[in-house]
Amino acid sequence: MIRLRPHHLLCTQGYSGKGYSTEFVQNMSAIVHSLRNVPGTRIRLVFGSDSLCAHCPHHTADDLCESQEKVSRFDRKTVEYFGLHEGEYVYQDLIRAIDARMTPAMLEDICRGCAWYPVSACKKNICGK
């Protein structure tokens, strides 16, 4: 089962084939392909490192991120805005619920400080703008 941390629910929507390393891009591309193209895909929402972090060059030996404070803030804001809890979800159902409530201001608040946000398709894919 694919494990995703809260803010990666947003990243998987804006992903466009770019990443930190070849290994990361291959892993992210495979996961995103499944999430976007296999209806009913179940995920486990986790409040920590996930299936995407596993191949990130910034993932540390102690199962954290080199930018842990920043990614924890992204996660916390995502959880607060959408009332998320750890557990199993159908990815597409969860994305539809998040996207229905997301505003550009909320997305900018959550993603403030993300290096990928200005160059990603997040705003277009999530908010339609």
Secondary structure, DSSP 4 states (H G I P E B T S, - for coil): -EEE-TTHHHHHHH--S--SSHHHHHHHHHHHHHHHHSTT-EEEE-SS--TTGGG-TTB-TTS-BTTHHHHHHHHHHHHHHHT--SEEEEHHHHHHHHHHH--HHHHHHHHTT-SSGGGSSHIIIII--
